[in-house]
């Protein structure tokens, strides 16, 4: 096959790259015309953390369930990936073609080629990469069927032209995110909280961290960073769970939540990382014009036992329910709470029923005892987190 596209088609493909870089469309959409033009099995964009080997971003056109199979079972057996991660300079700002390194004899004997690529109709790979930051490498890859064959010389020239625009678009993408991290009204709001808070996207990019978050990253061994990306150093598997949760929330609806335990050992005090998806139109654009994920760290050693904000986030209480819970713990009766809040006793009783339900208590006395137990209270969201 020899790909032939005119200048108008070339310009449309390049325009798609820059649209994806600025958030006008997704990378999956931007890659679709490349897939069509080259007759690929798949056109892929991947970002990898060079320090940890973690996959931070993945786009694929067309969408394919083979990707999940690859991530779960086959990426560690991919000889192409192993070679490129060992020597990433082989493809930085240049094209690398797998058949020049792994010939047909190798492919006929290698389990990855025979048991994975063959099943998915793929044989050849052509890829280039951009070093977006000192630790972030993003690859642009054409996966090609055996029947289609490797890229011809004319196609290589076309791919090189496109690759240069991909590199510029990726660098623009990073610059856009840097600009978006400049001060907004919502940032000043987050600084008013004593809880560590981060504004993230699905790739862990930190658009903003309040003063408490910056201090936590400096002093808390469980937290780490790679450039402007948030990492969880401890406990074991927490960082993988963070990546999965962020990916899900990035695609989710406004208000969707996730809760990650930061407890390193069963004997440690409970602490949690609460994640919530924010849609710009639902928060008055206070945090920018793109979806964000608000991460809040709740640690009983820094959090008052009866913190209405923490109660609301960790137990899914409304602000009024959380306020009622705090007043209940202070020993106020339903009539006294109603008088303080300036509402009917029936309204307070409705809120109390929800407080009991969300705390997992059956009697007011049990709820009061739980609310006064300090750390024992913060251990309770485990059931919600596992839901």
C-alpha angles and dihedrals in degrees: 000000000000116000115224121183129162125234093262090057091045091051091048091053092048091047088056091055092055092044089056091046091056095041098251091123136003124267088242089061092045092053096049097083090048089055090050095046097050098034091235127175084226139345111217139193117192133173118203130189103232093203097055105016090236120153106235102175137014132184125173134182119231099023109247135184088215086081093066090048089051094050094046102043117001114040092085090055096048106113091195092057093045092053094047095046089049091051108019092167087073089079106024106123091343136080121255121198117201098210089063088062104028113040129198092270091056091045091053091057103035117098093216093055093042102039103031113020093040091052091053097044096249131130113148132053131194117183144167131185142208124211096223092178133355090275103026120083119182120192129202109204139185113203107200131198120239092241091053094051131207123311116289120228091262091050091049090056090050091047091050091053091049092045092058090055091046089055092050091046092051092051089048089050090056092046091051090054091048091052091047088056091066118109119297131171090262092057092060088049092054090051089063091066124086091209117092107255133183132187108216143169128218091274092058091251108158109224091175140357120190122227093267091052093050090051091047091053089051097047108024115083090203092067130067142159141212107206102307096342123104119233132184108220094183151068105037113267092010093112092053089049090050091053093049093047093049092050091052095046092048087063096037136093127272112284096020109145144201131186126207125192115230094189109128097194132018089246093056121100111265118261131169144200109216117201126194131178116233122199112203094227091054096052099043091254090285092144098040136281097288130073113273137187118226113213117195125184117214115193119172090215089064100025123081110242090243106041109155092204092052092046090053095050100039098041100031093244123158115241090258093049090051091049091049090050091053092049090047090055089052088062100257119149124227092262091049092049090049091051093049094047094041096234139112121283089236089060091051091049090053090052091047091054089054091047090053092047094049093046091048092239127136101198134041090236090057091049092050092049091049093047091052096048097084110203093022088064093056092050090065100078088075091092090051092047092052092048 
